Amino acid sequence: EVTVTDTKEWGLDGQLTGNASLTKAGSGDGTQGPGLQLSSVGSSLSRGSKIDFTDFTNQTSGNGLNLTFQGILTGTQYQAVLHALAEHKKAKTLSAPRVTTLNNQTATIKIVTEFVYATQYQATVVREDLNGDGDFNDLVGGKRETRFVNAPQGFVTKDLGILLHVTPSVGQDLRTITLALKPEVSEKKTEDTFGGEISLPRFTARNLETTVVVEDGDTVMLGGLMKDTTAKTITKVPLLGSLPIVGLLFRKEEQTAERSNLLIFVTAQLASPTGSRRGLAAPRAGF
């Protein structure tokens, strides 16, 4: 996961790969430019020309959906991208799992945390003798001795984290691999409160679904899954900064916004029935 500005600083915006295609999150017509292929998410990614990795979130079609990009990297190109990420030290690796599966069988990688939350509440009468006078009609410390409490009844479990479904299909030439990919990264964002005791969580998810054709040892790069993060920082003088009205003179509020880009790399390698690695194909021209 990197910031959008970092992707451009590293030179990934124009020279990342010679085998790339532009995809759009949804259906619709688009104009094909020189050396640029426009396709819908879910269609096959063929080998094309260079792609300009501009900020696709500023470009929308008639249905207002955002754009993503994806590309196919050779082993040399993939190592060059990793080197760029390591050099700038501004990228955060969310996960680097490995999985082996059979031909035409779906494999699932889950690196998640189970989040349990209530979806149903039952109003219940609670009676407490808080002051010990024998009745339940008093207000003690702002709390009534007889009151209604919303007790949670039904619960739902949601997986939050990194989820990847991949289905490989080996071509008849025993060299090409068709990958059906469906990655998703989700997290809890905020909680909406209703009536004080009832709260429901709000989640954010970044996902896409596509099919690509690669050769043995190639790496698929998927990107354009943006996330905007806003942070508010308050700096103030102790005591004086907390005073009403005049305290504004002794404190400073600063709000910063950052847009991050989720890059997903998937390397496909063929293995023999015994599980051993097949011989690598001859390297192609790259970086």
TISE-224951 format. One record per residue (C-alpha): residue number from 1; residue in one letter; y, z, x. Coordinates in pm, 1 decimal, padded with zeros to 6 digits, always signed. Layout:
! TISE-224951
+-----+-----+----------+----------+----------+
|   n | res |        Y |        Z |        X |
+-----+-----+----------+----------+----------+
| NUM |   A |        Y |        Z |        X |
...
+-----+-----+----------+----------+----------+
This chain:
! TISE-224951
+-----+-----+----------+----------+----------+
|   n | res |        Y |        Z |        X |
+-----+-----+----------+----------+----------+
|   1 |   E | +00000.0 | +00000.0 | +00000.0 |
|   2 |   V | +00329.9 | -00113.6 | +00155.6 |
|   3 |   T | +00689.8 | -00151.1 | +00046.0 |
|   4 |   V | +00808.1 | -00494.7 | -00066.7 |
|   5 |   T | +01068.8 | -00511.6 | +00210.5 |
|   6 |   D | +00802.5 | -00436.2 | +00472.5 |
|   7 |   T | +00593.4 | -00735.0 | +00359.5 |
|   8 |   K | +00886.7 | -00964.0 | +00430.2 |
|   9 |   E | +00983.0 | -00797.5 | +00759.5 |
|  10 |   W | +00634.8 | -00853.9 | +00900.5 |
|  11 |   G | +00655.4 | -01228.0 | +00843.9 |
|  12 |   L | +00389.0 | -01218.7 | +00574.5 |
|  13 |   D | +00625.4 | -01392.8 | +00334.1 |
|  14 |   G | +00583.2 | -01741.6 | +00476.9 |
|  15 |   Q | +00312.0 | -01763.9 | +00741.8 |
|  16 |   L | +00033.3 | -01534.8 | +00626.0 |
|  17 |   T | -00233.8 | -01790.4 | +00550.2 |
|  18 |   G | -00295.0 | -02160.9 | +00524.5 |
|  19 |   N | -00546.8 | -02110.3 | +00243.1 |
|  20 |   A | -00359.4 | -01955.1 | -00046.4 |
|  21 |   S | -00280.8 | -02003.5 | -00411.1 |
|  22 |   L | -00017.7 | -01863.3 | -00645.6 |
|  23 |   T | -00150.0 | -01703.4 | -00962.1 |
|  24 |   K | +00020.4 | -01579.4 | -01276.1 |
|  25 |   A | -00080.9 | -01273.2 | -01479.7 |
|  26 |   G | -00139.5 | -01461.7 | -01801.8 |
|  27 |   S | -00155.9 | -01811.1 | -01943.4 |
|  28 |   G | +00122.4 | -02065.9 | -01962.1 |
|  29 |   D | +00246.4 | -02384.6 | -01804.5 |
|  30 |   G | +00410.7 | -02393.2 | -01465.0 |
|  31 |   T | +00560.7 | -02652.9 | -01237.2 |
|  32 |   Q | +00355.5 | -02734.3 | -00929.2 |
|  33 |   G | +00565.0 | -02756.8 | -00615.0 |
|  34 |   P | +00478.0 | -02921.0 | -00282.1 |
|  35 |   G | +00186.1 | -02742.5 | -00116.9 |
|  36 |   L | +00170.4 | -02480.6 | -00390.4 |
|  37 |   Q | -00101.1 | -02442.7 | -00650.0 |
|  38 |   L | -00026.0 | -02264.0 | -00977.1 |
|  39 |   S | -00319.8 | -02122.9 | -01169.5 |
|  40 |   S | -00401.3 | -01848.3 | -01417.7 |
|  41 |   V | -00565.3 | -01522.1 | -01320.0 |
|  42 |   G | -00934.7 | -01572.4 | -01377.2 |
|  43 |   S | -00950.1 | -01931.4 | -01257.2 |
|  44 |   S | -01110.3 | -02031.7 | -00927.4 |
|  45 |   L | -00895.6 | -02006.7 | -00616.6 |
|  46 |   S | -00928.8 | -02325.4 | -00413.5 |
|  47 |   R | -00809.8 | -02390.4 | -00062.2 |
|  48 |   G | -00449.9 | -02511.6 | -00062.8 |
|  49 |   S | -00140.9 | -02498.6 | +00156.5 |
|  50 |   K | +00093.4 | -02227.3 | +00275.1 |
|  51 |   I | +00247.2 | -01997.7 | +00019.4 |
|  52 |   D | +00593.4 | -01841.6 | +00019.9 |
|  53 |   F | +00545.3 | -01470.4 | -00043.5 |
|  54 |   T | +00874.6 | -01407.9 | -00221.5 |
|  55 |   D | +00930.6 | -01124.2 | -00464.6 |
|  56 |   F | +00734.9 | -01268.0 | -00755.4 |
|  57 |   T | +00835.0 | -00986.1 | -00989.4 |
|  58 |   N | +01175.5 | -01151.1 | -01027.0 |
|  59 |   Q | +01015.5 | -01469.6 | -01160.7 |
|  60 |   T | +00881.1 | -01479.4 | -01513.8 |
|  61 |   S | +00741.9 | -01745.1 | -01739.9 |
|  62 |   G | +00821.1 | -01794.8 | -02106.1 |
|  63 |   N | +00599.2 | -01501.9 | -02203.1 |
|  64 |   G | +00778.1 | -01268.2 | -01960.1 |
|  65 |   L | +00473.1 | -01178.6 | -01751.1 |
|  66 |   N | +00495.6 | -01102.0 | -01379.9 |
|  67 |   L | +00336.9 | -01304.7 | -01101.2 |
|  68 |   T | +00087.3 | -01205.5 | -00836.1 |
|  69 |   F | -00032.2 | -01377.9 | -00521.3 |
|  70 |   Q | -00367.1 | -01411.9 | -00353.1 |
|  71 |   G | -00505.9 | -01587.3 | -00047.7 |
|  72 |   I | -00816.7 | -01650.0 | +00160.6 |
|  73 |   L | -00806.9 | -01532.7 | +00523.0 |
|  74 |   T | -01032.7 | -01619.2 | +00811.8 |
|  75 |   G | -01153.2 | -01336.0 | +01033.3 |
|  76 |   T | -00875.2 | -01400.9 | +01285.3 |
|  77 |   Q | -00605.2 | -01405.5 | +01020.3 |
|  78 |   Y | -00737.5 | -01085.6 | +00864.7 |
|  79 |   Q | -00723.9 | -00905.8 | +01200.0 |
|  80 |   A | -00366.8 | -01029.9 | +01249.0 |
|  81 |   V | -00261.8 | -00884.8 | +00914.0 |
|  82 |   L | -00425.7 | -00550.2 | +00995.2 |
|  83 |   H | -00248.5 | -00550.7 | +01331.6 |
|  84 |   A | +00087.2 | -00603.6 | +01158.1 |
|  85 |   L | +00017.1 | -00314.1 | +00921.9 |
|  86 |   A | -00080.4 | -00084.0 | +01208.9 |
|  87 |   E | +00220.7 | -00180.2 | +01422.9 |
|  88 |   H | +00479.1 | -00085.5 | +01161.4 |
|  89 |   K | +00299.9 | +00235.7 | +01059.2 |
|  90 |   K | +00449.0 | +00211.0 | +00710.1 |
|  91 |   A | +00130.0 | +00115.0 | +00529.2 |
|  92 |   K | -00100.7 | +00365.3 | +00363.5 |
|  93 |   T | -00471.9 | +00284.5 | +00343.0 |
|  94 |   L | -00594.1 | +00407.6 | +00005.8 |
|  95 |   S | -00962.0 | +00341.6 | +00074.5 |
|  96 |   A | -01199.2 | +00131.2 | +00288.2 |
|  97 |   P | -01542.9 | +00140.8 | +00120.3 |
|  98 |   R | -01845.1 | -00088.5 | +00171.3 |
|  99 |   V | -02107.1 | -00195.2 | -00080.2 |
| 100 |   T | -02415.7 | -00421.1 | -00077.4 |
| 101 |   T | -02544.2 | -00595.8 | -00387.5 |
| 102 |   L | -02784.0 | -00871.2 | -00493.7 |
| 103 |   N | -02688.3 | -01225.2 | -00585.1 |
| 104 |   N | -02525.9 | -01245.8 | -00931.9 |
| 105 |   Q | -02538.4 | -00865.8 | -00970.0 |
| 106 |   T | -02222.3 | -00662.5 | -01030.2 |
| 107 |   A | -02141.6 | -00387.2 | -00782.1 |
| 108 |   T | -01893.8 | -00110.1 | -00864.2 |
| 109 |   I | -01693.7 | +00098.4 | -00619.6 |
| 110 |   K | -01540.4 | +00414.0 | -00766.6 |
| 111 |   I | -01320.9 | +00649.7 | -00566.9 |
| 112 |   V | -01181.6 | +00850.7 | -00853.3 |
| 113 |   T | -01095.4 | +01194.6 | -00982.5 |
| 114 |   E | -01211.0 | +01290.8 | -01329.6 |
| 115 |   F | -00909.5 | +01395.5 | -01535.2 |
| 116 |   V | -00992.0 | +01587.2 | -01853.6 |
| 117 |   Y | -00733.9 | +01621.3 | -02129.3 |
| 118 |   A | -00728.8 | +01723.3 | -02495.5 |
| 119 |   T | -00689.7 | +01465.2 | -02770.8 |
| 120 |   Q | -00732.9 | +01692.4 | -03077.1 |
| 121 |   Y | -00572.9 | +02027.4 | -03159.4 |
| 122 |   Q | -00652.3 | +02286.9 | -03426.9 |
| 123 |   A | -00379.0 | +02515.6 | -03563.9 |
| 124 |   T | -00504.9 | +02876.4 | -03550.0 |
| 125 |   V | -00338.2 | +03202.8 | -03662.6 |
| 126 |   V | -00319.0 | +03462.5 | -03384.2 |
| 127 |   R | -00232.2 | +03829.2 | -03455.3 |
| 128 |   E | -00147.8 | +04073.5 | -03173.5 |
| 129 |   D | -00007.6 | +04427.9 | -03192.7 |
| 130 |   L | +00223.1 | +04388.2 | -02895.8 |
| 131 |   N | +00422.4 | +04713.1 | -02939.5 |
| 132 |   G | +00136.1 | +04928.3 | -03070.2 |
| 133 |   D | +00301.8 | +05027.8 | -03400.4 |
| 134 |   G | +00003.1 | +04922.3 | -03610.4 |
| 135 |   D | +00156.2 | +04620.0 | -03782.6 |
| 136 |   F | +00179.4 | +04254.9 | -03688.2 |
| 137 |   N | +00524.5 | +04164.2 | -03816.8 |
| 138 |   D | +00748.5 | +04233.0 | -03517.6 |
| 139 |   L | +00917.3 | +04011.8 | -03262.8 |
| 140 |   V | +00851.6 | +04150.8 | -02914.9 |
| 141 |   G | +01009.7 | +03991.7 | -02609.2 |
| 142 |   G | +01076.0 | +03671.0 | -02798.9 |
| 143 |   K | +00711.3 | +03650.0 | -02905.2 |
| 144 |   R | +00596.8 | +03707.8 | -03264.7 |
| 145 |   E | +00292.2 | +03925.9 | -03323.9 |
| 146 |   T | +00169.3 | +03683.9 | -03592.4 |
| 147 |   R | +00200.5 | +03320.1 | -03496.5 |
| 148 |   F | +00030.4 | +02981.7 | -03504.8 |
| 149 |   V | -00134.7 | +02852.4 | -03187.9 |
| 150 |   N | -00253.1 | +02494.0 | -03137.2 |
| 151 |   A | -00597.3 | +02527.5 | -02979.7 |
| 152 |   P | -00744.3 | +02214.5 | -02813.9 |
| 153 |   Q | -01064.7 | +02091.0 | -02979.7 |
| 154 |   G | -01152.9 | +01740.6 | -02857.4 |
| 155 |   F | -01148.8 | +01636.2 | -02490.8 |
| 156 |   V | -01160.3 | +01300.2 | -02311.2 |
| 157 |   T | -01246.0 | +01231.3 | -01947.2 |
| 158 |   K | -01060.1 | +00953.2 | -01766.2 |
| 159 |   D | -01128.9 | +00827.7 | -01413.7 |
| 160 |   L | -00812.7 | +00812.3 | -01201.9 |
| 161 |   G | -00809.3 | +00647.8 | -00861.0 |
| 162 |   I | -00955.4 | +00327.1 | -00720.4 |
| 163 |   L | -01205.4 | +00117.1 | -00914.3 |
| 164 |   L | -01346.3 | -00221.1 | -00809.1 |
| 165 |   H | -01598.9 | -00441.5 | -00988.9 |
| 166 |   V | -01727.8 | -00736.2 | -00785.0 |
| 167 |   T | -01993.9 | -00993.7 | -00875.5 |
| 168 |   P | -02098.7 | -01234.1 | -00594.9 |
| 169 |   S | -02270.3 | -01567.5 | -00649.0 |
| 170 |   V | -02405.9 | -01748.1 | -00341.9 |
| 171 |   G | -02368.2 | -02126.7 | -00340.9 |
| 172 |   Q | -02654.4 | -02369.8 | -00290.1 |
| 173 |   D | -02527.2 | -02442.1 | +00060.6 |
| 174 |   L | -02594.4 | -02074.6 | +00150.2 |
| 175 |   R | -02245.8 | -02062.8 | +00299.3 |
| 176 |   T | -01995.0 | -02029.1 | +00016.5 |
| 177 |   I | -01967.1 | -01723.7 | -00208.7 |
| 178 |   T | -01802.8 | -01709.4 | -00550.6 |
| 179 |   L | -01654.6 | -01363.6 | -00609.4 |
| 180 |   A | -01557.1 | -01233.0 | -00952.4 |
| 181 |   L | -01315.9 | -00949.3 | -00870.9 |
| 182 |   K | -01163.6 | -00684.7 | -01094.8 |
| 183 |   P | -00974.2 | -00414.4 | -00899.9 |
| 184 |   E | -00776.1 | -00130.7 | -01059.4 |
| 185 |   V | -00570.3 | +00157.5 | -00921.8 |
| 186 |   S | -00462.9 | +00421.3 | -01173.7 |
| 187 |   E | -00286.5 | +00757.2 | -01162.4 |
| 188 |   K | -00128.3 | +01015.2 | -01389.0 |
| 189 |   K | +00245.3 | +00967.0 | -01427.2 |
| 190 |   T | +00394.9 | +01222.4 | -01668.2 |
| 191 |   E | +00313.6 | +01434.1 | -01971.8 |
| 192 |   D | +00464.0 | +01396.5 | -02317.5 |
| 193 |   T | +00507.1 | +01730.7 | -02496.2 |
| 194 |   F | +00494.8 | +01765.3 | -02874.7 |
| 195 |   G | +00579.3 | +02095.7 | -03040.8 |
| 196 |   G | +00571.7 | +02300.2 | -02722.3 |
| 197 |   E | +00196.1 | +02361.3 | -02693.3 |
| 198 |   I | +00071.3 | +02005.3 | -02746.2 |
| 199 |   S | +00097.2 | +01766.8 | -02452.6 |
| 200 |   L | -00056.1 | +01428.4 | -02381.6 |
| 201 |   P | -00068.3 | +01270.2 | -02034.8 |
| 202 |   R | +00073.4 | +00927.8 | -01958.7 |
| 203 |   F | -00106.5 | +00707.2 | -01706.5 |
| 204 |   T | -00008.7 | +00408.8 | -01495.1 |
| 205 |   A | -00255.6 | +00139.9 | -01387.5 |
| 206 |   R | -00231.8 | -00166.5 | -01165.1 |
| 207 |   N | -00511.0 | -00416.0 | -01214.1 |
| 208 |   L | -00598.2 | -00782.8 | -01213.4 |
| 209 |   E | -00903.4 | -01001.2 | -01271.4 |
| 210 |   T | -00974.2 | -01323.3 | -01083.1 |
| 211 |   T | -01247.7 | -01546.8 | -00939.8 |
| 212 |   V | -01232.7 | -01685.6 | -00585.8 |
| 213 |   V | -01456.3 | -01905.3 | -00369.6 |
| 214 |   V | -01483.2 | -01805.6 | -00003.0 |
| 215 |   E | -01704.0 | -01883.7 | +00292.2 |
| 216 |   D | -01931.6 | -01632.3 | +00460.2 |
| 217 |   G | -01716.3 | -01384.5 | +00653.5 |
| 218 |   D | -01385.8 | -01477.6 | +00485.5 |
| 219 |   T | -01150.7 | -01214.7 | +00344.8 |
| 220 |   V | -00984.4 | -01239.7 | +00004.2 |
| 221 |   M | -00635.0 | -01091.6 | -00015.9 |
| 222 |   L | -00492.1 | -00995.7 | -00354.2 |
| 223 |   G | -00133.1 | -00876.7 | -00386.8 |
| 224 |   G | +00173.6 | -00859.7 | -00605.4 |
| 225 |   L | +00069.0 | -00542.5 | -00789.5 |
| 226 |   M | +00406.9 | -00369.3 | -00778.4 |
| 227 |   K | +00500.0 | -00008.3 | -00846.9 |
| 228 |   D | +00851.3 | +00134.1 | -00876.5 |
| 229 |   T | +00902.9 | +00495.1 | -00767.6 |
| 230 |   T | +01224.0 | +00689.9 | -00831.5 |
| 231 |   A | +01300.3 | +01019.5 | -00658.4 |
| 232 |   K | +01590.1 | +01257.8 | -00720.4 |
| 233 |   T | +01711.1 | +01487.3 | -00440.8 |
| 234 |   I | +01955.7 | +01776.1 | -00494.4 |
| 235 |   T | +02129.7 | +01934.5 | -00194.5 |
| 236 |   K | +02349.3 | +02238.2 | -00265.5 |
| 237 |   V | +02516.2 | +02539.7 | -00110.6 |
| 238 |   P | +02319.5 | +02858.7 | -00190.2 |
| 239 |   L | +02460.3 | +03053.1 | -00488.3 |
| 240 |   L | +02778.8 | +02843.4 | -00515.0 |
| 241 |   G | +02587.1 | +02526.7 | -00596.0 |
| 242 |   S | +02421.5 | +02697.0 | -00895.2 |
| 243 |   L | +02744.7 | +02798.3 | -01066.5 |
| 244 |   P | +02831.2 | +02616.4 | -01392.2 |
| 245 |   I | +03103.3 | +02349.6 | -01373.2 |
| 246 |   V | +03249.2 | +02450.8 | -01033.5 |
| 247 |   G | +02900.0 | +02426.9 | -00883.3 |
| 248 |   L | +02933.5 | +02048.3 | -00892.0 |
| 249 |   L | +03173.3 | +02078.8 | -00598.0 |
| 250 |   F | +02906.2 | +02247.1 | -00386.3 |
| 251 |   R | +02605.6 | +02024.4 | -00450.3 |
| 252 |   K | +02509.4 | +01661.3 | -00413.1 |
| 253 |   E | +02258.9 | +01464.7 | -00615.9 |
| 254 |   E | +02100.0 | +01152.1 | -00472.7 |
| 255 |   Q | +01859.5 | +00918.6 | -00649.0 |
| 256 |   T | +01648.8 | +00673.0 | -00450.3 |
| 257 |   A | +01421.7 | +00393.7 | -00574.1 |
| 258 |   E | +01138.1 | +00227.0 | -00385.1 |
| 259 |   R | +00911.7 | -00061.1 | -00481.2 |
| 260 |   S | +00564.2 | -00067.1 | -00329.1 |
| 261 |   N | +00315.3 | -00352.9 | -00317.5 |
| 262 |   L | -00058.3 | -00296.9 | -00342.3 |
| 263 |   L | -00256.8 | -00528.5 | -00111.2 |
| 264 |   I | -00631.6 | -00554.0 | -00170.8 |
| 265 |   F | -00859.3 | -00706.9 | +00094.6 |
| 266 |   V | -01220.8 | -00796.1 | +00012.6 |
| 267 |   T | -01447.4 | -00936.1 | +00287.7 |
| 268 |   A | -01767.5 | -01109.9 | +00173.7 |
| 269 |   Q | -02064.9 | -01138.6 | +00408.9 |
| 270 |   L | -02411.2 | -01279.7 | +00343.7 |
| 271 |   A | -02715.4 | -01068.7 | +00427.5 |
| 272 |   S | -03084.0 | -01157.2 | +00454.9 |
| 273 |   P | -03342.3 | -01014.6 | +00209.2 |
| 274 |   T | -03412.3 | -00740.4 | +00464.8 |
| 275 |   G | -03045.0 | -00640.0 | +00464.2 |
| 276 |   S | -02961.3 | -00769.6 | +00812.1 |
| 277 |   R | -02641.2 | -00967.3 | +00871.0 |
| 278 |   R | -02676.2 | -01346.1 | +00867.0 |
| 279 |   G | -02538.4 | -01546.1 | +01157.2 |
| 280 |   L | -02163.5 | -01600.5 | +01132.5 |
| 281 |   A | -02031.2 | -01949.9 | +01080.1 |
| 282 |   A | -01825.8 | -02113.9 | +01353.7 |
| 283 |   P | -01467.6 | -01980.7 | +01352.1 |
| 284 |   R | -01198.5 | -02201.4 | +01200.0 |
| 285 |   A | -00844.7 | -02252.0 | +01318.9 |
| 286 |   G | -00613.7 | -01968.8 | +01220.8 |
| 287 |   F | -00362.2 | -01747.2 | +01394.1 |
+-----+-----+----------+----------+----------+
